[in-house]
Amino acid sequence: MPAAVSRRTLDFRNGSDVIAEVERLKASGYDRLGKWNLSQICDHLGKTTEAGLRPKGKRMPWILRKLFGEPMTRSALKNRGMKAGGMTAKFLLPDTKVVDEQPELIDRYLNLVQEADAFPGPLPPYILCDIELEDWKQLQWIHAAHHLGFLIPKV
């Protein structure tokens, strides 16, 4: 792939948009600009989506939510984007040993997208900050756009 290719700017407004893009990448194939393949991205996105729907750990301490979680969330929602190279909590990282596509990871994420899109609330206390349900959903679509933008469809 030519070196001049840059990350795509995507703007998903709902879960159906995310699902359509994942299905397109799965069907057409893609070139990677980042470290993760589609399965790894779906694994990561699935973990973050599920953490919002069914949190298993404690929330970040209130001071970290105020100093980092809230500003980062507000910025992502306002700009409909995220900066590349941010830190990811270890428990949300994908399995980097996954080198081949694993359809079960992709399908798991697609099911979580459908669940999140239809989720009526109330949203459990969110790890990063206090957030309304619709803003949380938009954050999920923005996060998906961020990561899927590193995959360039072949067709």
Backbone as JSON, one array per atom type, in Angstrom:
{
  "sequence": "MPAAVSRRTLDFRNGSDVIAEVERLKASGYDRLGKWNLSQICDHLGKTTEAGLRPKGKRMPWILRKLFGEPMTRSALKNRGMKAGGMTAKFLLPDTKVVDEQPELIDRYLNLVQEADAFPGPLPPYILCDIELEDWKQLQWIHAAHHLGFLIPKV",
  "N": [[0.85, -1.17, 0.0], [0.53, 2.25, -0.75], [2.56, 4.74, 0.86], [1.35, 7.16, 1.35], [-1.25, 6.86, 2.13], [-3.74, 7.58, 4.47], [-5.33, 7.4, 7.71], [-8.78, 6.71, 7.68], [-11.54, 9.0, 7.94], [-14.3, 8.49, 9.71], [-17.8, 8.63, 10.5], [-20.01, 7.47, 12.42], [-23.44, 7.25, 13.19], [-25.17, 5.59, 14.45], [-25.78, 2.23, 15.63], [-26.35, 0.6, 13.43], [-24.91, 1.76, 11.35], [-22.29, 1.19, 12.17], [-22.29, -1.62, 12.16], [-22.74, -2.09, 9.41], [-20.32, -1.15, 8.33], [-18.39, -2.83, 9.51], [-19.22, -5.28, 8.46], [-18.76, -4.74, 5.75], [-15.96, -4.44, 5.69], [-15.24, -6.99, 6.48], [-16.19, -8.49, 4.35], [-14.94, -7.39, 2.04], [-12.27, -7.33, 2.55], [-9.2, -5.75, 3.64], [-6.65, -3.24, 4.09], [-4.26, -2.74, 6.61], [-3.55, 0.06, 8.63], [-2.8, 0.45, 11.17], [-1.87, -1.31, 14.21], [-3.65, -3.37, 14.75], [-5.78, -6.0, 13.59], [-9.01, -6.66, 12.0], [-10.4, -8.48, 13.68], [-9.06, -8.11, 16.12], [-9.6, -5.41, 16.6], [-12.41, -5.54, 16.8], [-12.56, -7.17, 19.05], [-11.45, -5.49, 21.03], [-13.24, -3.26, 20.87], [-15.59, -4.58, 21.51], [-15.07, -5.35, 24.15], [-14.98, -2.82, 25.38], [-17.55, -1.85, 24.9], [-19.11, -3.77, 26.21], [-18.19, -3.35, 28.81], [-19.42, -0.96, 29.4], [-22.11, -1.66, 29.32], [-22.3, -3.81, 31.11], [-20.67, -3.42, 33.65], [-17.77, -4.66, 35.31], [-15.75, -4.06, 37.03], [-14.44, -1.57, 39.32], [-15.34, 1.9, 39.17], [-13.33, 4.54, 37.78], [-11.4, 6.45, 40.12], [-12.99, 9.36, 41.56], [-11.56, 11.75, 41.19], [-9.9, 11.22, 39.01], [-11.86, 10.73, 37.11], [-12.92, 13.31, 36.89], [-10.66, 14.84, 36.1], [-9.6, 13.52, 33.83], [-11.36, 11.57, 32.57], [-13.92, 12.9, 32.13], [-13.17, 15.3, 30.6], [-11.98, 14.03, 28.34], [-14.12, 12.54, 27.34], [-16.03, 14.57, 26.81], [-14.62, 15.99, 24.82], [-14.39, 14.03, 22.78], [-17.1, 13.65, 22.14], [-17.85, 16.26, 21.35], [-16.1, 16.78, 19.19], [-16.51, 14.59, 17.64], [-14.63, 12.55, 17.41], [-11.51, 10.83, 18.16], [-8.22, 11.02, 19.52], [-5.36, 9.54, 18.05], [-3.2, 7.02, 19.42], [-3.7, 7.02, 22.12], [-3.84, 5.99, 25.59], [-4.7, 2.69, 26.59], [-6.59, 0.8, 28.82], [-5.31, -2.13, 30.33], [-7.02, -4.38, 30.58], [-8.77, -3.99, 28.54], [-7.44, -4.32, 26.2], [-6.9, -5.99, 23.06], [-6.29, -9.47, 22.27], [-3.14, -9.83, 21.29], [-1.97, -11.95, 20.11], [-3.68, -12.93, 18.3], [-3.58, -13.45, 15.11], [-4.72, -14.23, 12.75], [-7.92, -13.73, 11.19], [-10.7, -13.94, 13.34], [-13.72, -15.03, 13.23], [-15.61, -15.35, 15.32], [-15.0, -13.39, 17.21], [-15.58, -11.08, 15.81], [-18.32, -11.47, 15.29], [-19.28, -11.54, 17.92], [-18.82, -8.89, 18.7], [-20.51, -7.55, 16.86], [-23.0, -8.43, 17.79], [-22.98, -7.21, 20.31], [-23.02, -4.54, 19.53], [-25.58, -4.36, 18.42], [-27.05, -4.86, 20.75], [-26.27, -2.66, 22.36], [-27.2, -0.52, 20.79], [-29.95, -0.88, 20.93], [-30.38, -0.66, 23.61], [-32.33, 0.3, 26.33], [-31.77, 1.56, 28.69], [-31.72, 1.98, 32.29], [-28.37, 3.28, 32.14], [-25.64, 1.64, 33.62], [-23.42, 2.9, 36.24], [-20.83, 4.58, 34.65], [-17.46, 3.83, 33.79], [-15.64, 5.91, 33.07], [-16.84, 8.44, 33.45], [-19.67, 10.43, 34.54], [-22.45, 9.98, 32.54], [-24.96, 10.46, 30.08], [-27.32, 8.17, 28.63], [-27.74, 8.34, 25.76], [-25.53, 9.89, 24.98], [-23.52, 8.11, 25.75], [-23.99, 6.04, 23.95], [-23.38, 7.38, 21.53], [-20.68, 7.82, 22.04], [-19.75, 5.2, 21.86], [-20.08, 4.72, 19.1], [-18.41, 6.65, 18.02], [-15.97, 5.79, 19.03], [-15.78, 3.34, 17.69], [-15.6, 4.29, 15.05], [-13.14, 5.58, 15.2], [-11.27, 3.43, 15.55], [-11.92, 1.65, 13.39], [-11.3, 3.26, 11.3], [-8.63, 2.87, 10.83], [-8.47, 0.76, 9.15], [-8.35, 0.06, 5.77], [-10.61, -0.39, 3.26], [-10.46, -2.88, 0.69], [-12.01, -2.82, -1.56]],
  "CA": [[0.0, 0.0, 0.0], [1.32, 3.48, -0.8], [2.79, 5.36, 2.17], [0.55, 8.38, 1.49], [-2.59, 6.54, 2.61], [-3.91, 7.94, 5.87], [-6.5, 6.86, 8.39], [-10.07, 7.23, 7.2], [-12.4, 9.7, 8.88], [-15.63, 7.9, 9.68], [-18.71, 9.25, 11.45], [-21.18, 6.61, 12.6], [-24.46, 7.88, 14.02], [-25.95, 4.56, 15.14], [-25.2, 0.9, 15.55], [-26.49, 0.06, 12.07], [-23.76, 2.27, 10.57], [-21.11, 0.44, 12.59], [-22.46, -2.99, 11.65], [-22.54, -2.09, 7.96], [-18.9, -0.98, 8.03], [-17.69, -4.06, 9.89], [-19.58, -6.29, 7.44], [-18.07, -4.38, 4.51], [-14.54, -4.78, 5.85], [-15.15, -8.45, 6.55], [-16.46, -9.04, 3.01], [-14.05, -6.88, 1.0], [-10.86, -7.34, 2.95], [-8.72, -4.41, 3.97], [-5.25, -3.04, 4.43], [-4.13, -2.18, 7.96], [-2.63, 1.16, 8.87], [-2.39, 0.36, 12.57], [-1.34, -2.58, 14.72], [-4.67, -4.37, 14.99], [-6.64, -6.44, 12.48], [-10.44, -6.48, 12.28], [-10.77, -9.27, 14.86], [-8.51, -7.46, 17.31], [-10.39, -4.19, 16.8], [-13.72, -5.94, 17.3], [-12.36, -7.66, 20.41], [-11.29, -4.3, 21.87], [-14.5, -2.51, 20.91], [-16.56, -5.4, 22.24], [-14.76, -5.24, 25.58], [-15.36, -1.5, 25.88], [-19.01, -1.76, 24.87], [-19.64, -4.6, 27.29], [-17.85, -2.7, 30.07], [-20.44, 0.05, 29.64], [-23.4, -2.31, 29.56], [-22.22, -4.71, 32.27], [-19.37, -3.17, 34.29], [-17.33, -5.7, 36.23], [-14.8, -3.49, 37.99], [-14.78, -0.29, 39.93], [-15.16, 3.11, 38.37], [-12.11, 5.29, 38.08], [-11.62, 7.37, 41.24], [-13.69, 10.57, 41.11], [-10.61, 12.78, 40.74], [-9.49, 10.85, 37.65], [-13.02, 10.96, 36.23], [-13.02, 14.76, 36.67], [-9.48, 15.38, 35.42], [-9.31, 12.86, 32.56], [-12.52, 10.93, 31.94], [-14.91, 13.86, 31.63], [-12.67, 16.09, 29.47], [-11.79, 13.18, 27.17], [-15.44, 12.21, 26.82], [-16.6, 15.8, 26.22], [-13.89, 16.27, 23.59], [-14.77, 13.04, 21.77], [-18.47, 13.94, 21.72], [-17.88, 17.55, 20.66], [-15.35, 16.7, 17.93], [-16.86, 13.32, 17.0], [-13.39, 11.86, 17.1], [-10.56, 10.56, 19.23], [-6.83, 11.13, 19.09], [-4.63, 8.28, 17.94], [-2.09, 6.83, 20.33], [-4.09, 7.15, 23.52], [-3.6, 4.82, 26.44], [-5.82, 1.77, 26.75], [-6.47, -0.05, 30.01], [-4.83, -3.47, 29.97], [-8.11, -5.35, 30.46], [-9.52, -3.69, 27.31], [-6.6, -4.6, 25.04], [-7.19, -7.26, 22.39], [-5.26, -10.49, 22.29], [-2.25, -9.54, 20.17], [-1.57, -13.21, 19.48], [-4.66, -13.23, 17.27], [-3.03, -12.92, 13.86], [-5.71, -14.5, 11.7], [-9.27, -13.27, 11.55], [-11.49, -14.86, 14.15], [-15.11, -14.6, 13.03], [-16.39, -15.32, 16.56], [-14.77, -12.1, 17.85], [-16.32, -10.1, 15.02], [-19.74, -11.7, 15.53], [-19.56, -11.13, 19.3], [-18.91, -7.44, 18.7], [-21.72, -7.14, 16.15], [-24.12, -8.66, 18.7], [-22.92, -6.17, 21.34], [-23.46, -3.28, 18.9], [-27.05, -4.41, 18.36], [-27.55, -4.72, 22.11], [-26.07, -1.28, 22.8], [-28.07, 0.36, 20.01], [-31.34, -1.06, 21.39], [-30.42, -0.6, 25.07], [-33.23, 1.37, 26.75], [-31.31, 2.17, 29.93], [-30.71, 2.99, 32.58], [-26.97, 2.9, 31.99], [-24.94, 1.51, 34.9], [-22.37, 3.93, 36.39], [-19.81, 4.39, 33.62], [-16.11, 3.84, 34.36], [-14.9, 7.14, 32.79], [-17.49, 9.68, 33.88], [-21.13, 10.4, 34.53], [-22.82, 10.2, 31.15], [-26.32, 10.09, 29.69], [-27.37, 6.99, 27.76], [-27.55, 8.66, 24.34], [-24.13, 10.29, 24.81], [-22.72, 6.89, 25.83], [-24.12, 5.35, 22.66], [-22.59, 8.11, 20.54], [-19.28, 7.55, 22.34], [-19.43, 3.88, 21.31], [-19.98, 4.82, 17.63], [-17.2, 7.45, 17.77], [-14.85, 4.9, 19.31], [-15.72, 2.39, 16.57], [-15.1, 5.03, 13.88], [-11.72, 5.81, 15.43], [-10.49, 2.22, 15.28], [-12.17, 1.11, 12.05], [-10.64, 4.15, 10.35], [-7.28, 2.36, 10.55], [-8.58, -0.31, 8.15], [-8.72, 0.62, 4.46], [-11.24, -1.44, 2.46], [-9.82, -3.18, -0.59], [-12.95, -2.53, -2.65]],
  "C": [[0.9, 1.23, 0.0], [1.42, 4.12, 0.58], [1.89, 6.57, 2.4], [-0.86, 8.11, 2.01], [-2.67, 6.88, 4.1], [-5.2, 7.34, 6.42], [-7.76, 7.52, 7.85], [-10.79, 7.97, 8.32], [-13.81, 9.16, 8.69], [-16.5, 8.6, 10.72], [-19.99, 8.42, 11.51], [-22.16, 7.31, 13.54], [-25.31, 6.88, 14.79], [-25.27, 3.21, 14.94], [-25.29, 0.29, 14.16], [-25.35, 0.52, 11.18], [-22.5, 1.47, 10.88], [-21.16, -0.98, 12.01], [-22.19, -3.04, 10.16], [-21.06, -1.97, 7.6], [-18.1, -2.22, 8.39], [-17.97, -5.16, 8.86], [-18.87, -6.01, 6.12], [-16.59, -4.76, 4.58], [-14.33, -6.29, 5.85], [-15.3, -9.05, 5.15], [-15.4, -8.64, 1.99], [-12.58, -7.13, 1.28], [-10.4, -5.91, 3.14], [-7.21, -4.43, 4.1], [-5.22, -2.36, 5.79], [-3.16, -1.01, 7.97], [-2.08, 1.11, 10.3], [-1.91, -1.03, 12.92], [-2.36, -3.7, 14.73], [-5.43, -4.72, 13.71], [-8.11, -6.29, 12.89], [-10.87, -7.26, 13.51], [-10.27, -8.61, 16.13], [-9.27, -6.17, 17.62], [-11.76, -4.54, 17.37], [-13.64, -6.47, 18.72], [-12.27, -6.47, 21.37], [-12.61, -3.52, 22.0], [-15.58, -3.27, 21.67], [-16.34, -5.31, 23.74], [-15.2, -3.89, 26.13], [-16.87, -1.33, 25.9], [-19.61, -2.56, 26.02], [-19.34, -3.99, 28.66], [-18.84, -1.59, 30.41], [-21.79, -0.56, 29.98], [-23.41, -3.12, 30.85], [-20.86, -4.53, 32.96], [-19.04, -4.26, 35.3], [-16.41, -5.15, 37.31], [-15.33, -2.21, 38.59], [-14.62, 0.83, 38.92], [-13.81, 3.72, 38.7], [-12.4, 6.17, 39.29], [-12.17, 8.71, 40.73], [-12.73, 11.62, 40.59], [-10.13, 12.48, 39.33], [-10.63, 11.02, 36.65], [-13.12, 12.43, 35.89], [-11.87, 15.3, 35.83], [-9.24, 14.78, 34.03], [-10.55, 12.32, 31.85], [-13.51, 11.9, 31.34], [-14.37, 14.7, 30.48], [-12.49, 15.26, 28.19], [-13.13, 12.85, 26.51], [-16.09, 13.42, 26.15], [-15.94, 16.12, 24.88], [-14.3, 15.31, 22.47], [-16.18, 13.32, 21.24], [-18.56, 15.23, 20.91], [-17.25, 17.45, 19.27], [-15.69, 15.47, 17.09], [-15.6, 12.59, 16.54], [-12.53, 11.68, 18.33], [-9.16, 10.67, 18.67], [-6.19, 9.75, 19.04], [-3.54, 8.23, 18.99], [-2.42, 7.0, 21.79], [-3.8, 5.87, 24.29], [-4.88, 3.99, 26.55], [-5.58, 0.91, 27.98], [-6.16, -1.48, 29.57], [-5.98, -4.46, 29.74], [-8.96, -5.11, 29.21], [-8.71, -3.97, 26.05], [-7.01, -5.91, 24.39], [-6.03, -8.22, 22.56], [-4.37, -10.27, 21.07], [-1.7, -10.8, 19.52], [-2.54, -13.63, 18.39], [-4.15, -12.62, 15.97], [-3.97, -13.16, 12.7], [-7.06, -13.97, 12.16], [-9.97, -14.35, 12.34], [-12.94, -14.4, 14.1], [-15.92, -14.51, 14.32], [-16.19, -14.0, 17.3], [-15.54, -11.0, 17.13], [-17.81, -10.24, 15.3], [-20.14, -11.27, 16.94], [-19.72, -9.61, 19.36], [-20.18, -6.96, 18.0], [-22.96, -7.35, 17.02], [-24.16, -7.6, 19.8], [-23.35, -4.81, 20.78], [-24.98, -3.24, 18.84], [-27.65, -4.21, 19.75], [-27.42, -3.27, 22.59], [-27.02, -0.33, 22.08], [-29.51, 0.3, 20.51], [-31.49, -0.85, 22.9], [-31.28, 0.58, 25.53], [-32.77, 2.11, 28.0], [-32.01, 1.56, 31.11], [-29.3, 2.41, 32.45], [-26.35, 2.75, 33.38], [-23.89, 2.62, 35.03], [-21.19, 3.62, 35.48], [-18.42, 4.63, 34.21], [-15.42, 5.2, 34.21], [-15.5, 8.39, 33.4], [-18.98, 9.44, 34.03], [-21.57, 10.78, 33.13], [-24.26, 9.74, 30.92], [-26.26, 8.95, 28.68], [-27.08, 7.33, 26.3], [-26.13, 9.13, 24.05], [-23.22, 9.07, 24.87], [-22.79, 6.13, 24.51], [-23.28, 6.06, 21.6], [-21.09, 7.89, 20.78], [-18.85, 6.18, 21.79], [-19.24, 3.95, 19.79], [-18.72, 5.62, 17.26], [-15.96, 6.58, 17.99], [-14.67, 3.88, 18.17], [-15.15, 3.08, 15.33], [-13.6, 5.26, 14.0], [-10.91, 4.57, 15.02], [-10.69, 1.67, 13.87], [-11.56, 2.0, 10.97], [-9.22, 3.73, 10.01], [-7.28, 1.2, 9.56], [-9.09, 0.29, 6.85], [-9.32, -0.5, 3.61], [-10.53, -1.65, 1.11], [-10.72, -2.85, -1.77], [-13.71, -1.27, -2.33]]
}
